[in-house]
């Protein structure tokens, strides 16, 4: 009999499919050749008793099948179960428990691996690992379970059971509808809880953060509770005084109300006048600020005429028409001699109109210091003699402390001007402060510098307020306060 070519090809394909199928079933389900393919590793479990487990029973990890039970060997005091595990799931070694569990009351036993951590080392690493006996659990045997049930039933008094049944009948008799309503509501409650499970899970996860924060702030919370306890204790101790205060509040409020009613006709006028006064003070703030800073220096300098040696020291410096008086802005004002003491109405429309850098004595409210930080001395740009600097300068010395006689004669009104005159300093503004640079062997009257507390006199010497005898260095913005407090320290 000769087979056709198509039949031969079909037989060959059928044979190949059969061999492949049998190979897959043998490897995947029977386990033949797994160790040769490297898809299987071995672990062991040390037990005191088999607990009903048998060879080829299933091994699970977190409820997922991961292997089969291999041969079971007897040991001196128990048994050793070989586990044939499939590679893929990384099962931690340390802390993992082996539980011999039942699938049901009459079901077959299997080995369930329960981990207690997620990190390595793992069972598939290194030599085969044995789970020790202290990390294993065996199921209760059927015989022991029946004995326990028999003991429980035998320990119950039948008469008491009858009483319980009668009482249950009385309790639930006629309450079928109510019980049905409770069960229905419970069912709806469970469905609602299931629908809100994601929100509930997020709430529980966030509560961990809240609790960690509370634990981190435990010391502060205890301190707050302690302080609150002290506060409440103080309030409890001062309860009589607080009650008297609360009782006296209505009377004080009545008296305050009466005072306000009595001041009603005059208080608004007074407050309105204060508004006007405040506006004037605000517009003259720069001048008042300068006055409060420089006035204490003037008062403190008055004591220099009495240094304590029993002699008063007085001096006279004539700087006539230095700087010259401002005439710009007074053109329409009639000149008045000092001998004319008759009463005349002043002209309020007249005032110095000269620019700030004029060499004349520029005065008036329009020339108040404009610096909003502090009234430091201002120098006209490029001026050598002008506002704040006497014309002709001050006297200087030769470096040896001796004053040139010709210079004294010139400044006192005599001589021919042959003496030398000190050159004016150059000024530079930086950050709202004036920095003066003096030429060598010369000085110039610079007024008072609040940043250093130094004063340069017409004699070319530098004076600094003393720091002892109950005084302090003046020149700060709050020096006007020392004007009031200074005498108390003398």
C-alpha positions as CSV (number, residue, x, y, z in Angstrom):
1,X,0.0,0.0,0.0
2,X,1.5,3.3,-1.1
3,X,0.6,6.4,1.0
4,X,0.0,9.6,-0.8
5,X,2.4,12.5,-0.2
6,X,-0.3,14.6,1.4
7,X,-1.1,11.9,4.0
8,X,2.6,11.5,4.8
9,X,2.9,15.3,5.5
10,X,-0.2,15.2,7.7
11,X,1.2,12.3,9.7
12,X,4.5,14.1,10.2
13,X,2.8,17.3,11.4
14,X,0.6,15.4,13.8
15,X,3.6,13.6,15.2
16,X,5.5,16.9,15.7
17,X,2.5,18.5,17.4
18,X,2.1,15.5,19.7
19,X,5.7,15.6,20.7
20,X,5.6,19.3,21.4
21,X,2.4,19.0,23.4
22,X,3.6,16.1,25.5
23,X,6.9,18.0,26.2
24,X,5.0,21.1,27.3
25,X,2.7,19.1,29.6
26,X,5.6,17.1,31.0
27,X,7.7,20.3,31.8
28,X,4.9,22.6,33.0
29,X,2.6,20.3,34.8
30,X,4.5,17.1,35.6
31,X,7.8,19.0,36.2
32,X,10.0,16.8,34.1
33,X,13.3,18.6,33.2
34,X,12.6,21.8,35.1
35,X,15.9,21.5,37.0
36,X,17.7,20.9,33.7
37,X,16.2,24.1,32.2
38,X,17.0,26.2,35.3
39,X,13.4,27.1,35.9
40,X,13.2,25.5,39.4
41,X,15.1,25.9,42.7
42,X,14.8,24.0,46.0
43,X,13.9,25.1,49.6
44,X,13.1,23.1,52.7
45,X,10.7,23.3,55.6
46,X,11.4,21.7,59.0
47,X,8.2,20.4,60.7
48,X,7.4,18.4,63.8
49,X,4.5,16.7,62.0
50,X,3.3,16.6,58.4
51,X,0.0,18.2,59.3
52,X,-1.6,16.2,56.4
53,X,0.7,17.7,53.7
54,X,1.7,15.3,50.9
55,X,4.0,15.2,47.9
56,X,2.9,17.2,44.9
57,X,0.7,19.4,47.2
58,X,0.6,23.0,46.1
59,X,2.9,25.7,47.5
60,X,1.6,29.3,47.5
61,X,3.0,32.7,48.2
62,X,0.5,35.4,49.2
63,X,-2.2,33.0,47.8
64,X,-0.4,32.6,44.4
65,X,0.9,29.2,43.4
66,X,4.7,29.2,43.2
67,X,5.7,25.6,43.4
68,X,4.9,22.0,44.5
69,X,5.8,19.9,47.6
70,X,8.6,17.4,46.8
71,X,9.7,14.3,48.7
72,X,9.1,14.3,52.5
73,X,11.9,12.9,54.7
74,X,11.9,11.7,58.3
75,X,14.4,13.4,60.7
76,X,15.3,12.5,64.3
77,X,12.5,14.6,65.9
78,X,10.2,15.5,62.9
79,X,10.1,15.6,59.2
80,X,11.8,17.7,56.4
81,X,9.6,18.8,53.5
82,X,11.3,19.6,50.2
83,X,9.8,22.5,48.2
84,X,10.2,22.6,44.4
85,X,9.8,26.3,43.7
86,X,9.4,28.1,40.3
87,X,11.6,31.0,39.6
88,X,9.9,34.4,39.0
89,X,8.6,35.5,42.4
90,X,11.3,36.8,44.8
91,X,10.4,35.3,48.2
92,X,12.4,36.8,51.2
93,X,14.2,34.3,53.4
94,X,14.3,36.2,56.7
95,X,11.0,36.3,58.5
96,X,9.0,34.2,56.0
97,X,6.6,31.7,57.8
98,X,5.4,28.3,56.4
99,X,1.8,27.5,57.2
100,X,0.2,24.1,56.5
101,X,-3.3,25.2,55.7
102,X,-6.6,23.5,54.6
103,X,-8.5,24.6,51.5
104,X,-11.7,23.7,53.3
105,X,-13.0,21.6,56.2
106,X,-12.6,18.5,54.0
107,X,-10.1,19.9,51.5
108,X,-6.5,19.0,50.8
109,X,-3.6,20.6,52.6
110,X,-1.1,22.9,51.0
111,X,1.9,25.0,52.1
112,X,1.4,28.7,52.3
113,X,4.4,31.0,52.6
114,X,3.7,34.2,54.5
115,X,6.4,36.9,54.4
116,X,7.0,39.6,57.1
117,X,9.3,41.8,55.0
118,X,9.9,42.8,51.4
119,X,13.7,43.0,51.2
120,X,16.3,40.3,50.5
121,X,18.0,37.9,50.7
122,X,15.7,35.7,48.8
123,X,15.0,31.9,48.7
124,X,16.4,31.6,45.2
125,X,19.8,33.0,46.2
126,X,22.7,30.8,47.2
127,X,22.4,27.3,48.8
128,X,18.9,25.8,49.5
129,X,17.4,27.5,52.5
130,X,15.5,25.7,55.3
131,X,12.6,27.5,57.0
132,X,13.1,26.7,60.7
133,X,10.5,25.0,62.9
134,X,9.8,28.0,65.0
135,X,8.4,29.8,61.9
136,X,6.0,27.0,60.9
137,X,2.3,26.5,61.8
138,X,0.4,23.2,61.6
139,X,-3.4,22.9,61.3
140,X,-5.5,21.4,64.1
141,X,-6.1,17.7,63.5
142,X,-9.6,16.4,62.8
143,X,-9.5,14.2,65.9
144,X,-8.4,17.0,68.2
145,X,-11.1,19.3,66.6
146,X,-13.8,16.7,67.3
147,X,-12.6,16.1,70.8
148,X,-12.7,19.9,71.5
149,X,-16.2,20.1,70.0
150,X,-17.4,17.2,72.1
151,X,-15.9,18.8,75.2
152,X,-17.6,22.1,74.4
153,X,-21.0,20.4,73.8
154,X,-20.7,18.3,77.0
155,X,-19.9,21.4,79.1
156,X,-23.2,23.1,78.2
157,X,-26.2,22.5,80.5
158,X,-29.2,21.4,78.4
159,X,-31.5,23.3,80.8
160,X,-29.6,26.5,80.3
161,X,-29.8,25.9,76.5
162,X,-33.5,25.6,76.8
163,X,-33.7,28.9,78.7
164,X,-31.6,30.6,76.1
165,X,-33.7,29.3,73.3
166,X,-36.9,30.4,75.0
167,X,-35.5,33.9,75.7
168,X,-34.3,34.2,72.1
169,X,-37.8,33.2,71.0
170,X,-39.3,35.9,73.2
171,X,-36.7,38.5,72.0
172,X,-37.1,37.9,68.3
173,X,-40.8,37.0,68.2
174,X,-42.8,39.4,66.1
175,X,-39.6,41.4,65.2
176,X,-39.1,39.8,61.8
177,X,-39.8,43.1,59.9
178,X,-37.4,45.0,62.2
179,X,-34.7,42.4,61.7
180,X,-35.3,42.5,58.0
181,X,-35.0,46.3,58.0
182,X,-31.7,46.1,60.0
183,X,-30.3,43.6,57.5
184,X,-31.4,45.8,54.6
185,X,-29.8,48.9,56.2
186,X,-26.7,46.9,57.0
187,X,-26.5,45.8,53.3
188,X,-26.9,49.4,52.2
189,X,-24.3,50.5,54.7
190,X,-21.8,48.0,53.4
191,X,-22.5,49.0,49.8
192,X,-21.9,52.7,50.7
193,X,-18.7,51.8,52.5
194,X,-17.5,49.8,49.5
195,X,-18.3,52.8,47.2
196,X,-16.4,55.1,49.5
197,X,-13.4,52.7,49.9
198,X,-11.0,54.8,47.8
199,X,-11.7,57.9,49.9
200,X,-11.5,55.9,53.1
201,X,-8.2,54.4,52.0
202,X,-6.8,57.9,51.3
203,X,-8.1,59.1,54.6
204,X,-6.3,56.3,56.4
205,X,-3.1,56.9,54.4
206,X,-3.1,60.6,55.2
207,X,-3.9,59.9,58.9
208,X,-0.5,58.2,59.1
209,X,1.1,61.5,58.1
210,X,-1.0,63.4,60.6
211,X,-0.1,61.0,63.4
212,X,3.6,61.1,62.5
213,X,3.4,64.9,62.7
214,X,1.7,64.7,66.1
215,X,4.4,62.3,67.3
216,X,7.1,64.7,66.1
217,X,5.4,67.6,67.9
218,X,4.8,65.6,71.0
219,X,7.3,67.7,73.1
220,X,5.6,70.9,71.9
221,X,2.1,69.5,72.6
222,X,3.2,68.5,76.1
223,X,4.7,71.9,76.7
224,X,1.5,73.6,75.5
225,X,-0.6,71.4,77.7
226,X,1.7,72.2,80.7
227,X,1.4,75.9,80.0
228,X,-2.3,75.6,79.6
229,X,-2.5,73.8,82.9
230,X,-0.5,76.7,84.5
231,X,-2.8,79.2,82.9
232,X,-6.0,77.5,84.1
233,X,-4.5,77.1,87.5
234,X,-3.7,80.9,87.7
235,X,-7.2,81.7,86.5
236,X,-8.7,79.4,89.1
237,X,-6.5,81.0,91.8
238,X,-7.4,84.5,90.6
239,X,-11.1,83.7,90.2
240,X,-12.2,86.1,93.0
241,X,-10.3,89.0,91.5
242,X,-11.5,88.2,88.0
243,X,-15.1,88.1,89.3
244,X,-14.6,91.5,91.0
245,X,-13.2,92.9,87.8
246,X,-16.0,91.6,85.7
247,X,-18.5,93.0,88.2
248,X,-16.8,96.4,88.0
249,X,-16.8,96.6,84.2
250,X,-20.4,97.8,83.9
251,X,-19.8,100.7,86.3
252,X,-16.6,101.6,84.5
253,X,-18.4,101.5,81.2
254,X,-21.1,103.7,82.5
255,X,-18.6,106.2,83.8
256,X,-16.7,106.2,80.5
257,X,-20.0,106.7,78.7
258,X,-20.8,109.7,80.9
259,X,-17.3,111.1,80.3
260,X,-17.7,110.8,76.5
261,X,-21.1,112.5,76.7
262,X,-19.7,115.3,78.8
263,X,-16.8,115.8,76.4
264,X,-19.0,115.6,73.3
265,X,-19.2,119.4,72.8
266,X,-15.5,120.0,73.0
267,X,-13.8,116.8,72.1
268,X,-14.5,117.0,68.3
269,X,-13.1,120.5,68.2
270,X,-10.0,119.5,70.2
271,X,-9.4,116.5,67.8
272,X,-9.9,118.8,64.8
273,X,-7.3,121.2,66.2
274,X,-5.0,118.3,66.8
275,X,-5.4,117.4,63.1
276,X,-4.3,120.8,62.1
277,X,-1.4,120.7,64.5
278,X,-0.4,117.3,63.2
279,X,-0.4,118.5,59.6
280,X,1.9,121.4,60.6
281,X,4.3,119.1,62.5
282,X,4.3,116.7,59.6
283,X,5.2,119.4,57.1
284,X,8.0,120.6,59.4
285,X,9.2,117.2,60.3
286,X,12.7,117.7,58.7
287,X,13.3,120.9,60.6
288,X,12.1,119.4,63.9
289,X,14.2,116.4,63.4
290,X,17.3,118.6,62.9
291,X,16.4,120.6,66.0
292,X,16.0,117.5,68.2
293,X,19.4,116.2,67.1
294,X,21.4,119.5,67.3
295,X,19.8,121.0,70.3
296,X,21.2,118.5,72.9
297,X,24.7,119.3,71.5
298,X,24.1,123.0,72.0
299,X,22.9,122.4,75.6
300,X,25.8,120.1,76.3
301,X,28.2,122.7,74.9
302,X,26.9,125.3,77.4
303,X,28.7,123.5,80.2
304,X,32.1,124.0,78.6
305,X,32.3,127.6,79.9
306,X,32.4,126.1,83.4
307,X,35.1,123.4,83.2
308,X,35.3,123.2,87.0
309,X,38.5,125.1,87.6
310,X,36.6,128.0,89.3
311,X,36.9,130.2,86.3
312,X,34.4,130.9,83.5
313,X,35.8,130.8,80.0
314,X,34.2,132.9,77.4
315,X,35.2,133.8,73.9
316,X,34.1,136.1,71.1
317,X,34.3,135.3,67.4
318,X,33.1,138.1,65.0
319,X,32.1,136.9,61.6
320,X,30.3,140.0,60.4
321,X,28.4,139.6,57.2
322,X,29.9,136.1,56.7
323,X,28.0,134.8,54.9
324,X,26.3,138.0,53.6
325,X,22.6,138.3,54.1
326,X,20.2,137.2,51.3
327,X,18.6,140.1,49.4
328,X,17.1,138.2,46.5
329,X,13.3,138.1,47.1
330,X,13.3,141.3,49.3
331,X,13.4,143.8,46.5
332,X,9.9,145.3,47.3
333,X,10.6,145.5,51.0
334,X,11.5,148.9,52.4
335,X,14.9,149.0,54.2
336,X,14.4,149.5,58.0
337,X,17.2,150.7,60.3
338,X,17.6,149.2,63.7
339,X,16.9,152.6,65.3
340,X,13.3,152.4,64.0
341,X,11.4,150.5,66.7
342,X,7.9,151.5,65.6
343,X,5.2,148.8,65.1
344,X,4.8,147.8,61.4
345,X,2.9,145.0,59.8
346,X,5.3,142.3,58.4
347,X,5.2,141.4,54.8
348,X,4.4,137.7,54.5
349,X,5.0,137.5,50.8
350,X,8.7,138.2,51.2
351,X,11.4,135.6,51.6
352,X,14.8,134.5,50.3
353,X,14.5,133.4,46.7
354,X,18.2,132.5,46.3
355,X,19.1,129.0,45.2
356,X,20.4,126.5,47.7
357,X,24.0,126.8,46.5
358,X,24.1,130.6,46.7
359,X,27.1,132.1,48.6
360,X,24.7,134.1,50.8
361,X,22.9,133.1,54.0
362,X,20.1,131.1,52.5
363,X,17.4,130.7,55.1
364,X,13.7,130.1,55.4
365,X,11.4,127.0,55.6
366,X,12.1,126.2,51.9
367,X,15.7,125.4,52.8
368,X,15.0,122.8,55.6
369,X,17.1,119.6,55.2
370,X,15.4,117.4,52.7
371,X,17.0,114.2,53.6
372,X,14.3,111.8,54.9
373,X,16.8,109.6,56.8
374,X,18.6,112.1,58.9
375,X,19.5,115.8,58.7
376,X,23.2,115.5,57.9
377,X,25.1,118.7,57.0
378,X,24.7,119.6,53.3
379,X,27.4,121.3,51.2
380,X,26.5,123.2,48.0
381,X,28.2,121.5,45.1
382,X,31.4,123.2,44.1
383,X,31.0,126.0,46.7
384,X,34.2,127.1,48.6
385,X,32.4,129.6,50.9
386,X,28.7,129.9,51.3
387,X,25.8,128.6,53.4
388,X,27.3,127.1,56.5
389,X,30.9,128.3,55.9
390,X,32.2,131.7,57.0
391,X,33.6,133.8,54.1
392,X,37.3,133.8,54.3
393,X,37.5,130.5,56.2
394,X,38.8,129.8,59.7
395,X,42.3,130.2,61.1
396,X,44.8,127.4,60.7
397,X,48.0,126.5,62.4
398,X,51.5,125.7,61.1
399,X,51.4,122.2,62.4
400,X,53.2,123.1,65.7
401,X,50.2,124.4,67.5
402,X,51.2,128.1,67.0
403,X,48.7,130.5,65.3
404,X,49.8,132.9,62.7
405,X,49.4,136.4,64.1
406,X,48.5,137.9,60.7
407,X,45.7,135.5,60.4
408,X,44.4,136.5,63.8
409,X,44.6,140.1,62.8
410,X,42.7,139.6,59.7
411,X,39.9,137.7,61.3
412,X,39.6,140.2,64.1
413,X,39.2,143.1,61.7
414,X,42.8,144.4,61.7
415,X,45.8,143.9,59.5
416,X,46.1,143.8,55.8
417,X,45.1,140.3,55.2
418,X,48.6,139.0,55.0
419,X,47.8,136.0,57.1
420,X,46.9,132.6,55.6
421,X,43.3,131.4,55.3
422,X,42.3,127.8,55.6
423,X,41.0,126.3,52.5
424,X,37.4,125.0,52.3
425,X,36.9,121.3,52.4
426,X,35.5,119.2,49.5
427,X,32.2,117.4,50.2
428,X,30.8,114.2,48.8
429,X,27.4,112.7,49.4
430,X,27.1,108.9,49.7
431,X,24.0,107.0,51.0
432,X,22.5,110.2,52.3
433,X,25.7,111.1,54.4
434,X,28.2,113.9,53.9
435,X,31.9,113.0,53.9
436,X,34.3,116.0,54.2
437,X,37.9,116.0,53.0
438,X,40.1,118.6,54.5
439,X,43.4,119.7,52.9
440,X,46.5,119.2,54.9
441,X,47.4,121.8,57.6
442,X,43.9,123.4,57.4
443,X,40.6,123.2,59.1
444,X,37.2,124.6,58.4
445,X,34.0,125.1,60.5
446,X,31.9,122.0,59.6
447,X,29.2,122.1,62.3
448,X,28.2,118.9,64.0
449,X,28.5,115.5,62.3
450,X,25.9,113.1,63.9
451,X,27.7,110.0,62.4
452,X,30.9,110.6,64.5
453,X,29.8,112.9,67.3
454,X,32.7,115.3,66.4
455,X,32.5,119.1,66.3
456,X,35.2,121.3,64.5
457,X,35.5,124.7,66.2
458,X,36.6,128.0,64.6
459,X,40.0,127.5,66.2
460,X,40.6,124.4,64.0
461,X,40.4,121.9,66.9
462,X,38.2,118.8,66.9
463,X,35.9,118.4,69.9
464,X,34.2,115.2,70.9
465,X,31.6,114.9,73.7
466,X,32.9,113.0,76.7
467,X,31.8,109.4,77.4
468,X,32.2,109.5,81.1
469,X,30.7,111.5,84.1
470,X,27.2,110.1,83.4
471,X,27.1,111.2,79.8
472,X,27.2,109.3,76.5
473,X,28.2,109.9,72.9
474,X,25.5,112.1,71.3
475,X,24.6,112.3,67.7
476,X,22.2,109.4,67.3
477,X,18.6,110.0,66.1
478,X,17.4,109.4,69.7
479,X,19.8,111.9,71.3
480,X,16.9,114.2,72.0
481,X,15.7,111.6,74.5
482,X,19.1,111.9,76.3
483,X,18.4,115.6,76.6
484,X,15.7,114.6,79.1
485,X,17.5,111.7,80.7
486,X,21.0,113.1,80.8
487,X,20.5,115.4,83.9
488,X,19.3,112.4,85.9
489,X,22.7,110.7,85.6
490,X,24.7,113.6,86.9
